[in-house]
Amino acid sequence: MDHRKVVYEIEDKYLSPYACKSAQTKGRRFPITPCLIRTDFQRDRDRIIHSKAFRRLKHKTQVFLAPEGDHYRTRLTHTLEVSQIARTIARALRMNEDLTEAISLGHDLGHTPFGHAGERALDRRMREFDGFRHEAQSLRVADVLERMNLTEEVRDGIANHSRRGDPLTIEGKIVRISDQIAYLNHDVDDAIRAGVLSADELPESVKKGFGDTHGKRIDSMISDIIDNSYGKPDVAPSERARLLTEEFRDFMFEKVYVSPIAKAEEGKVDNIIFFMFDYYLAHGSEIPEYIRDASESPERRVCDYIATMTDNYLVRMFEKIYVPKGWALI
């Protein structure tokens, strides 16, 4: 029995006319045998969850480098929060929740160790080779390094999830907005926990417009998007919420993202990444074979390898190469 047809019937009956139906996918770059249980978007979600890149996200920085304590977000918990927010919006707007979930779970697969500090370091090192952007690297992980052969809709959503992107599907647009909702709110939570700011420092307009607690702010931002987008061929916050979100984001950049506490260790990230980049250029045989086979040039090969690393693994490799080992007399 082809159980997918049941899903297709449910989607035809329930989903919005603006949703991307599973039966209407543009397909994959390389044909595969259909699954009789899962739709293509459900298969993409499973491929992403079972990937090595997804597992590594649990040891990659979100904002604060090497924080002491288990309660700070990592790139993996950020991804899960984005997925939850995006699925809530998609369900309320009657969009394709499976497609939304697959894009959400895959959107940061290519993120570097040490968060955006690592991304900026690799971008500077790769400037003469088209630079480095984590969203492009996420698609590269899916297409080239792990050969997931995802559907075109999921690939587009991953490649266009950042603020500068413009996804083709409503589901991709939902993920793009949900990413911003997630990081603004959980970064405030982590910043308060780290002592970078206090809850009282949040702009009064943001507290009045979105709420004075973590939960209230997320609920307000989600509700506004749903109310403003229901039954429309696009998804966006109201103008009032958009302006408040920009004010919220400007505040976070001033007080958190470029604060002395958050950026105190970033110079060390540059030093480690630049050193390791030059080392692996000179010792290319130490790069795993699956990356050597997938990369076009020595520089891209090294960039791919460093981008895959977790924070701890990059530090361990640096110590192994650079720090003298102890010895004992016999």
Residue, then its C-alpha position, 0 to 999 in steps of 0.5 A: m500500500d502506498h501510504r503517501k497517498v493518504v498524506y497527499e489527500i490530507e494535504d489537498k483537503y486541509l492545506s492552504p492553496y498557498a502551501c507547497k504540497s508534497a505531491q507537487t515537489k520539484g523533486r531531487r537532483f538525482p532520482i531515487t526509489p520512492c518510499l511507500i510510507r514517507t513523503d519526500f519532505q518527510r524523507d528529507r527531514d529524516r536524512i538531515i536528522h541522521s546526518k553527521a553535520f546535525r549531530r555535530l551541532k550540539h557542540k557548536t557555539q550559538v553566541f557565547l564562546a565556551p560558556e561555563g554551564d549546561h544551560y546556554r544554547t548551542r547551535l543544536t538547541h537553537t535549531l530545535e527552537v527554530s523548528q518548534i516556532a516554525r512548525t507552530i506558525a506553519r500549522a496555524l497558517r495551514m502550510n506544509e509542516d513537514l517541509t517547514e520542519a525539514i528546512s528548519l532542521g537543516h538550516d544551520l548544518g554548515h555553521t562553523p565552530f565558535g558561531h559567527a566569530g568562526e564564520r567571520a574568520l573563515d570568511r576573511r581567510m576565504r575572501e579571494f575564493d568567494g568568501f564564506r557564508h554559513e547558509a551557502q555552506s549548509l547547502r554545500v554540506a547537504d549537496v556535496l559533503e554528505r550527499m543527502n540529495l534533498t528536494e529542491e524546496v528544502r534546498d532553497g529554504i536552507a540556502n535562503h534562511s538568512r535575512r538577506g535570503d528570499p525563499l521561493t516557498i511560504e514554508g521557507k519564508i516561515v523558517r527565515i522569520s522563525d530563525q530571527i524570533a528564536y535567536l533574538n529571544h534565546d540570546v536575551d535569555d542567555a545574555i541575562r544568565a551570563g550577566v551581560l545584561s539584565a531584564d530591566e535593560l530591554p527597551e520599554s517599547v519591546k517589553k510593552g509591545f512583545g511582553d516582559t518575559h521570554g514566553k510572552r515575547i515569543d508568543s506575541m511575535i508568533s501570534d502577530i505573524i499568524d494574524n497578519s498572514y492568515g489566508k494570504p500568499d505571503v508571510a510577514p509580521s505587521e508593520r508595528a511588529r516589524l519595527l519593534t523587531e528591528e528595534f529589538r535586533d538593534f538593541m541586541f547588537e549593541k548590548v550583546y553581540v558586540s559587547p566586550i563580554a561576548k567578543a572578549e575571546e574572538g581574537k583567539v578564534d581568529n588565531i586558531i582558525f588562521f593557524m589551522f587553515d595554514y597547517y591543513l593547507a600544508h598537510g592536506s593528507e590529514i583531511p578526511e578522505y570524504i572531504r578531499d574527494a568532495s572539494e575542488s581546491p586546496e583552500r575549499r578543502v581546508c575550509d570545508y574541514i574546519a567548518t565541519m569541526t565542533d568547538n572542542y574538536l578544533v581546540r583539540m586539534f590545535e593543541k595536538i599540533y601546536v602545544p608541546k607534549g610532556w615527557a618523562l625520564i625513564 
